[in-house]
């Protein structure tokens, strides 16, 4: 099999019916699921900071900043590893 044929068929089901992704078409969310998890976690951290006496606002915002930083890095790694030619 040539390199071009491998590149074209990589990650797609083969003609023999070998479906590695669980079958059927996959729906794409309009928002990445990681963003939903990030938003829920940020809300949880801010609620915890408001409710707890020993969890100050500066610490909460530091956690929110770290979460946002981790999200940005993870999205960058996903885009870089996806092989798309969108500027990376």
Secondary structure by P-SEA (a helix, b strand, c coil): ccaaaaaaacccccccccccccccbbbbbcccaaaaaaaaaaaaaaaaaaccccccaaaaaaaaaaaaaaaaaaaaaaaaaccccccc
